[in-house]
Amino acid sequence: MRKAFIILLAACCCAACASKQPSDVTLSKEELLNKIKGGWAGQTIGVVFGAPTEFKFTGTTIQDYQPIPWGEGYVKYWWDKKPGLFDDVYNDLTFVEAFEQMGLDCSADSLALRFAYADYHLAHANQAGRYNIRQGIMPPLSGNWMNNPHADDLDFQIEADFVGLMAPGMLPKALEIASRVGHIMNSGDGFYGGAFVAGLYSAAFICNDPAKILDMALAPIPKESTFYQCVDEVRKLHRKYPNDWEQAWFELHKKWNRDVGCPKGVFLSFNIDAKINSAYVAMGLLYGGGDFSRSLEISTRCGQDSDCNPATVGGVLGVMLGYDQIPDFWREPLSEIWDCDFEGTDVSLAKGSQYSFNQALALIEGEGGAVTEEAVTIPVREPEVLPLEQNFTNTYPLFRERKDCWMKDTYTFDFSGNGFVIWGNLVCTRSITPDYAHRVSIKHIGSEVFALAEPDDPYVARIEVWIDGALDQVSVMPMKNTERKLEPAWKYCMSEGRHSVTLKWLNPHKDYLLRINDIMYYSEKPNTDRFYHN
């Protein structure tokens, strides 16, 4: 009887992804929970598998001669060694817990506040969004590129898995939830990255062909967006080079490996942009052909954020296959942490799976499906195309100027263009004693040792930003890690021309310095000259 049901289920799934007119899909509750568990398991497996290579291979593939370890005790090893590695998972779980406690209709502001005051380390668009919210800038402005230089980064992409798990097969609902959550920390391509991932997970409940799952998830992304064009390029390259993912990677790299927003990546090999990393997810799904191991390996060997990308691929295939069908080789090391709560949350994979299951049942019923004692009927509907959002319009990188200096009271620079971003950070210069060192993040610069953002340092720098002789803003820079501002100052969409910028430290303190690493300059027109003339 069970075998017959599975055969029927497979037929339903194939019909749902092959038919032009979507039809409702019925799953047993047991199968639904198994797929949800598979999603959480696959995501966590991918995070750990890519841990040793994360951003170690930027602008290159991880060649075959480079082994990537996996085995007994490996998940627990990383769990103990680097809790922050699991940011993909604990961010997801924060939102899962929020929906469980506040209800499925909770507002974007409520979700934003829960996210912003979670007690764990964040970076890039997540931390920029958190900072904005703590300064009173709420979504969607908290994720908008004018307020967040990291708006195109992949942050929402790596934590949107939960959306598809709570909205199985219901892509319109998944996209509505994604819009509520994703603009907390991202906009434009950064938002589309999360919407795409939510769609992948949702589609994987009702389709067992990775290529068609990819098509279903990409369909609601506006074709005019650079995100759609980049990921669509993978589909084209797969048709051209069906047996050579590395050639496809090379062609993709030549056309799309340019980070425009993230100050850590502009003009450098580091690329945390959502579209290129989502393209690597697509590459793993297409060239892996549904094989869990091969798909995980390809998405990892594409490089860049090589833990987050296999996490997405592993989670999507975990849903498609179900927890029980993830190979034992991958699944068994996960058992050691399955019931452990993640950093900054009171939620484990076991509890997260149950929460996602509860939420899926409620949403299926709420969207017009059916929930019985034994099974659910998922109302499958075509999603509408999302509104077009495009970040960094008329904002083209001109030059990255290495400054490598310290600011104690004032700092001035001039440039020609229409925008700038300062890449730097606040540091503490007080003596690094053994007792003090265990509480802070330490950075060695030459023979000197500095403390970076601390967990409990109350100091907040206040720095005036004067542009062309007029006060433009006061940059508030807390030293406390969870409250820190990632970039001292930026300004986009100024009038094209010559500009002067002066920083004035209002409350300097002998124990603190502002490190100015680099300044990126932008123009309203692409730079066609191979040389920069300031």
LINBELTA-V171198 format. One record per residue. N is the residue number from 1. SS is DSSP state (h for helix, s for strand, l for the rest). Layout:
BEGIN
N SS
N SS
END
This chain:
BEGIN
1 l
2 h
3 h
4 h
5 h
6 h
7 h
8 h
9 h
10 h
11 h
12 h
13 h
14 h
15 h
16 h
17 h
18 h
19 l
20 l
21 l
22 l
23 l
24 l
25 s
26 s
27 s
28 s
29 h
30 h
31 h
32 h
33 h
34 h
35 h
36 h
37 h
38 h
39 h
40 h
41 h
42 h
43 h
44 h
45 h
46 h
47 h
48 h
49 h
50 l
51 h
52 h
53 h
54 l
55 l
56 l
57 l
58 l
59 l
60 l
61 l
62 l
63 l
64 l
65 l
66 l
67 l
68 l
69 l
70 l
71 l
72 l
73 l
74 h
75 h
76 h
77 h
78 h
79 h
80 h
81 h
82 l
83 h
84 h
85 h
86 h
87 h
88 h
89 h
90 h
91 h
92 h
93 h
94 h
95 h
96 h
97 h
98 h
99 h
100 h
101 h
102 h
103 l
104 l
105 l
106 l
107 l
108 h
109 h
110 h
111 h
112 h
113 h
114 h
115 h
116 h
117 l
118 l
119 l
120 l
121 l
122 l
123 l
124 h
125 h
126 h
127 h
128 h
129 h
130 h
131 h
132 h
133 h
134 h
135 l
136 l
137 l
138 l
139 l
140 l
141 h
142 h
143 h
144 l
145 l
146 l
147 l
148 l
149 l
150 l
151 l
152 l
153 s
154 l
155 h
156 h
157 h
158 h
159 l
160 l
161 h
162 h
163 h
164 h
165 h
166 h
167 l
168 l
169 l
170 l
171 h
172 h
173 h
174 h
175 h
176 h
177 h
178 h
179 h
180 h
181 h
182 h
183 l
184 l
185 l
186 l
187 l
188 h
189 h
190 h
191 h
192 h
193 h
194 h
195 h
196 h
197 h
198 h
199 h
200 h
201 h
202 h
203 h
204 h
205 l
206 l
207 l
208 l
209 l
210 h
211 h
212 h
213 h
214 h
215 h
216 h
217 h
218 h
219 h
220 l
221 l
222 l
223 l
224 l
225 l
226 h
227 h
228 h
229 h
230 h
231 h
232 h
233 h
234 h
235 h
236 h
237 h
238 h
239 h
240 h
241 l
242 l
243 l
244 l
245 h
246 h
247 h
248 h
249 h
250 h
251 h
252 h
253 h
254 h
255 h
256 h
257 l
258 l
259 l
260 l
261 l
262 l
263 l
264 l
265 l
266 l
267 l
268 l
269 l
270 l
271 l
272 l
273 s
274 h
275 h
276 h
277 h
278 h
279 h
280 h
281 h
282 h
283 h
284 h
285 h
286 h
287 h
288 h
289 l
290 l
291 l
292 h
293 h
294 h
295 h
296 h
297 h
298 h
299 h
300 h
301 h
302 l
303 l
304 l
305 l
306 l
307 l
308 h
309 h
310 h
311 h
312 h
313 h
314 h
315 h
316 h
317 h
318 h
319 h
320 h
321 h
322 l
323 h
324 h
325 h
326 l
327 l
328 h
329 h
330 h
331 h
332 h
333 h
334 h
335 h
336 h
337 l
338 l
339 l
340 l
341 l
342 l
343 l
344 l
345 l
346 l
347 l
348 l
349 h
350 h
351 h
352 h
353 h
354 h
355 h
356 h
357 h
358 h
359 h
360 h
361 h
362 h
363 h
364 h
365 h
366 h
367 l
368 l
369 l
370 s
371 s
372 l
373 l
374 l
375 s
376 s
377 s
378 s
379 l
380 l
381 l
382 l
383 l
384 l
385 l
386 l
387 l
388 l
389 l
390 l
391 l
392 l
393 l
394 l
395 l
396 s
397 s
398 s
399 s
400 s
401 s
402 s
403 s
404 s
405 s
406 s
407 s
408 l
409 l
410 s
411 s
412 s
413 s
414 s
415 s
416 s
417 s
418 l
419 s
420 s
421 s
422 s
423 s
424 s
425 s
426 s
427 s
428 s
429 l
430 l
431 l
432 l
433 l
434 h
435 h
436 h
437 h
438 l
439 l
440 s
441 s
442 s
443 s
444 s
445 s
446 l
447 l
448 s
449 s
450 s
451 s
452 s
453 s
454 s
455 l
456 l
457 l
458 l
459 l
460 s
461 s
462 s
463 s
464 s
465 s
466 s
467 s
468 l
469 l
470 s
471 s
472 s
473 s
474 s
475 s
476 s
477 s
478 s
479 l
480 s
481 h
482 h
483 h
484 l
485 l
486 l
487 l
488 l
489 l
490 s
491 s
492 l
493 l
494 l
495 l
496 l
497 s
498 s
499 s
500 s
501 s
502 s
503 s
504 s
505 s
506 l
507 l
508 l
509 l
510 l
511 l
512 s
513 s
514 s
515 s
516 s
517 s
518 s
519 s
520 s
521 s
522 s
523 s
524 l
525 l
526 l
527 l
528 l
529 l
530 l
531 l
532 l
533 l
534 l
END
